[in-house]
Amino acid sequence: MHQTGATQGAEMAADAGHARPDVTVFFDRRTFSAQYVVADPATGKCAIIDPVLDFDEKSGATSTENADRLLAFIEEKGLELEWILDTHPHADHFSAASYLKTRTGKPIAIGEKVVEVQKLWKGIYNWPDFQADGSQWDRLFADGETFTIGSLPAKVMFSPGHTLASITYVVGDAAFVHDTLFMPDSGTARCDFPGGSAERLWKSIQDILSLPDETRIFVGHDYQPGGREPRFESTVAEQKATNSHMSKCATEAEFVAVREARDRTLPMPKLILHALQVNMNAGQLPAPEANGERYLKFPLNALEGASWG
């Protein structure tokens, strides 16, 4: 059963105790994405969260530069990788999960509701033979499920709204929220993708903000408002006090009105139709065709009503 509010927050606090992971962020400036290496200082075990597989939509070129940078850091620091984790199927970059699994042999994981995203986008891409059962990942996490990174306790919170499948990883005193909250000066994530819901995002954010005030919040993107330097870390207390949406919207109805009005002005991410076919397949690129080349499938007029950017 999905728990909400103070009950889940209190349980998270008890589970986390004084565990404090070492968190290192790697920023991909092309997509404004934050990738994380989360390490247990006691054991040297670590996890990668939301790795990026480089893609240039203009030339069709792919690269593993970002993912290789994560692996080089892990090797340099003498860490041992245990998990490769995604928070949801991303709409603005390709996931490097499958590439990293090929390189390391370590398991890849995501939330179990990814099957709902697969079913939805299987229809959009007209892929009748696509396996929409989550079998592309080694582990599908349920809401409230626990695991460990070394000796660090980790717990999964179901955080839908931005997508049907979004989850938050709470590792010790750190919560990796990706597209739910942004830094306080940037507010919250959009909810106008297929399967998105501002009402569900409001409830997900309430769950996150029920964590202890000192919980570190790590975001999945930073768009550098006003040209400031990129920032990725805040706290629950800071988010409650100063988030440009949450501190001003006292009710769900107010938030939904603000979020939906904002979403109506936003063009779709430039890579959404490129990325979802890769990311709902755990970051696996399309299989080579008879000539040895790989091809993306690009549906026309699939996102009707979207604002033109």
C-alpha positions in Angstrom: 0.0 0.0 0.0 1.2 3.5 -0.9 1.9 5.5 2.3 1.9 9.3 2.3 2.7 12.3 4.4 4.2 12.2 7.9 4.0 8.4 8.3 6.3 7.6 5.4 8.6 10.5 6.3 9.0 9.2 9.8 9.8 5.7 8.6 12.3 7.1 6.1 14.0 9.0 8.9 14.2 5.9 11.1 15.6 3.8 8.3 18.2 6.4 7.3 19.6 7.0 10.9 22.8 8.9 10.6 23.8 7.3 7.2 25.3 10.0 5.0 26.4 9.0 1.5 29.1 10.7 -0.4 27.4 12.3 -3.5 29.2 13.4 -6.6 27.4 15.1 -9.4 28.3 15.0 -13.1 26.5 17.7 -15.1 25.7 17.2 -18.8 25.5 20.7 -20.2 23.9 19.5 -23.4 20.8 18.3 -21.7 21.2 20.2 -18.3 21.1 16.8 -16.7 22.6 15.7 -13.3 24.1 12.3 -13.0 25.1 11.0 -9.6 27.6 8.6 -8.1 26.3 7.8 -4.6 28.9 6.1 -2.4 29.0 4.5 1.0 32.1 6.0 2.8 32.2 2.9 5.1 32.5 0.2 2.4 33.4 2.0 -0.9 30.3 0.5 -2.5 28.4 2.8 -4.9 25.5 3.3 -7.2 25.1 5.4 -10.4 21.8 7.3 -10.7 20.4 8.6 -14.0 23.4 8.2 -16.3 23.4 9.9 -19.7 24.2 8.3 -23.1 25.3 11.2 -25.4 23.2 11.8 -28.5 23.4 14.6 -31.1 20.0 14.9 -32.8 21.5 17.0 -35.6 24.0 14.4 -36.8 22.5 11.3 -35.2 25.8 10.6 -33.5 26.0 8.8 -30.2 28.8 8.7 -27.7 29.6 7.2 -24.3 31.6 10.2 -23.0 29.3 10.9 -20.0 29.0 7.3 -19.0 32.8 6.7 -19.3 33.4 9.7 -17.1 31.4 8.1 -14.4 33.3 4.8 -14.7 36.6 6.7 -14.7 35.7 8.4 -11.4 34.6 5.2 -9.8 37.9 3.6 -10.8 40.0 6.6 -9.7 38.3 6.7 -6.2 38.7 2.9 -5.8 34.9 2.4 -5.5 33.0 -0.7 -6.2 29.8 -0.3 -8.3 26.7 -2.2 -7.1 23.7 -0.6 -8.9 22.9 1.3 -12.0 19.6 3.2 -11.3 17.2 5.3 -13.3 14.4 7.3 -11.7 12.1 7.1 -14.8 12.2 6.8 -18.6 13.6 10.2 -19.5 12.2 12.4 -22.2 15.2 14.7 -22.7 18.2 12.4 -22.8 19.1 8.8 -23.5 19.8 6.5 -20.6 23.3 4.9 -20.4 22.0 2.1 -18.2 22.4 -0.7 -20.7 25.8 0.5 -21.8 27.0 0.6 -18.2 25.6 -2.9 -17.6 27.5 -4.2 -20.6 30.7 -2.5 -19.3 30.4 -3.6 -15.7 28.0 -6.5 -15.4 26.1 -4.7 -12.7 22.3 -4.8 -12.4 20.1 -2.0 -13.8 16.9 -1.0 -12.0 13.9 1.3 -12.3 10.4 1.6 -10.8 7.9 -1.2 -11.5 5.4 1.3 -13.0 7.7 1.5 -16.1 5.5 -1.1 -17.6 2.7 1.5 -17.7 5.0 3.8 -19.6 6.0 1.0 -21.9 2.3 0.1 -22.7 1.5 3.7 -23.4 4.4 4.4 -25.7 4.2 1.0 -27.4 1.0 2.3 -28.9 2.4 5.7 -29.8 5.3 4.0 -31.6 3.1 1.3 -33.1 5.4 -1.5 -31.9 3.1 -4.5 -31.5 6.0 -6.9 -30.7 7.7 -4.7 -28.1 7.9 -6.5 -24.7 6.0 -4.1 -22.3 6.7 -6.2 -19.2 9.8 -4.4 -17.7 12.0 -7.4 -18.5 14.7 -5.2 -20.0 15.7 -4.3 -16.4 17.2 -6.6 -13.8 15.0 -5.3 -11.0 11.8 -3.3 -10.9 11.3 -1.5 -7.5 7.9 -1.3 -5.9 6.8 1.6 -3.7 8.4 1.3 -0.3 10.9 -1.4 -1.3 14.3 -1.3 0.3 17.8 -2.2 -0.8 21.3 -1.3 0.2 24.3 0.4 -1.3 27.1 -1.0 0.8 25.9 -0.5 4.3 23.7 2.4 3.4 19.9 1.9 3.7 18.0 2.8 0.5 14.3 3.1 0.0 12.1 3.7 -3.0 9.2 6.2 -3.0 6.7 6.1 -5.9 6.7 9.7 -7.2 4.3 9.9 -10.2 3.1 13.1 -11.8 5.9 14.0 -14.2 5.5 10.5 -15.6 3.6 7.4 -14.7 6.7 5.7 -13.5 8.8 8.2 -11.6 10.4 7.2 -8.4 12.6 8.8 -5.7 15.6 7.0 -4.2 16.1 7.9 -0.6 19.7 6.8 0.3 20.6 7.6 3.9 20.0 11.3 4.3 19.8 12.0 0.6 16.8 11.9 -1.7 17.2 11.8 -5.5 14.0 13.3 -6.8 14.9 13.9 -10.4 11.8 15.5 -12.2 9.6 16.2 -9.2 11.2 19.2 -7.6 13.9 21.4 -9.1 16.1 23.8 -7.2 13.9 26.2 -5.2 14.3 29.1 -7.7 13.1 26.8 -10.5 10.0 25.3 -8.9 8.6 21.9 -10.0 8.6 19.6 -13.0 6.2 19.8 -15.9 3.2 17.3 -16.0 2.0 17.6 -19.6 3.7 14.5 -21.1 1.5 11.5 -21.9 0.6 10.0 -18.6 1.5 13.1 -16.6 -0.7 14.6 -13.9 -0.3 17.8 -11.9 -2.6 16.4 -9.2 -0.4 13.3 -8.8 2.8 15.5 -8.8 1.3 17.5 -5.9 0.8 14.4 -3.9 4.3 13.1 -4.7 5.9 16.3 -3.6 4.0 16.2 -0.3 5.5 12.8 0.3 9.0 14.1 -0.4 8.5 17.2 1.8 7.4 14.9 4.6 10.9 13.7 4.9 13.0 15.2 7.7 13.8 18.9 7.1 17.6 18.2 7.0 17.2 15.6 4.2 19.4 16.6 1.2 17.4 16.9 -2.0 19.3 16.2 -5.2 17.6 17.2 -8.5 17.9 15.7 -11.9 18.2 18.9 -14.0 19.2 22.5 -13.5 18.5 25.1 -16.2 20.5 27.9 -14.6 17.8 30.6 -14.3 19.3 34.0 -14.8 22.5 32.5 -16.0 23.7 31.4 -12.6 26.0 28.6 -12.1 24.5 25.1 -12.0 23.1 23.9 -8.6 21.8 20.5 -7.7 21.5 20.3 -3.9 19.0 21.8 -1.4 17.2 20.4 1.7 13.6 19.6 2.5 13.5 22.7 4.7 14.7 25.0 1.9 12.3 23.5 -0.6 9.3 24.1 1.8 10.4 27.6 2.6 11.5 28.9 -0.8 10.5 26.7 -3.7 8.9 29.1 -6.2 5.8 26.9 -6.6 5.5 25.0 -3.3 6.0 27.9 -1.0 3.3 29.9 -2.8 0.7 27.2 -3.4 -1.1 26.3 -0.2 -3.5 23.9 -1.7 -3.5 21.2 -4.4 -6.0 23.3 -6.5 -3.7 26.3 -6.4 -0.7 24.2 -7.5 -2.5 22.4 -10.3 -3.7 25.8 -11.7 -0.1 27.2 -11.6 1.5 24.0 -13.0 -1.0 23.5 -15.8 -0.9 27.2 -16.8 2.9 27.0 -17.0 2.8 23.7 -18.9 0.6 25.1 -21.6 3.4 27.5 -22.6 6.2 24.9 -22.8 7.3 23.3 -26.1 8.0 19.6 -25.9 11.6 18.6 -25.1 13.5 18.4 -28.4 14.5 14.8 -27.7 11.2 13.3 -26.3 10.3 11.3 -29.4 13.9 10.2 -29.9 14.5 9.3 -26.3 11.4 7.4 -25.1 11.9 4.6 -27.6 15.4 4.1 -26.2 14.6 4.7 -22.5 11.5 2.5 -22.3 13.9 -0.2 -23.6 16.3 0.4 -20.6 18.6 2.5 -22.8 19.2 -0.1 -25.5 19.6 1.5 -28.9 17.5 0.0 -31.7 18.9 -3.2 -33.2 21.0 -2.9 -36.3 19.1 -3.5 -39.5 20.2 -5.6 -42.5 22.8 -3.0 -43.5 24.3 -2.9 -40.0 22.9 0.6 -39.2 20.5 1.6 -36.4 17.5 3.7 -37.0 15.1 5.6 -34.7 11.4 5.6 -35.3 9.8 9.1 -35.2 6.0 9.3 -35.1 4.5 12.4 -36.7 1.7 14.3 -34.9 1.8 12.0 -31.9 1.8 14.8 -29.4 -1.2 16.9 -30.6 -1.8 20.1 -28.8 1.8 20.7 -27.7 3.0 24.2 -27.8 5.3 25.0 -30.7 8.7 26.2 -29.6 
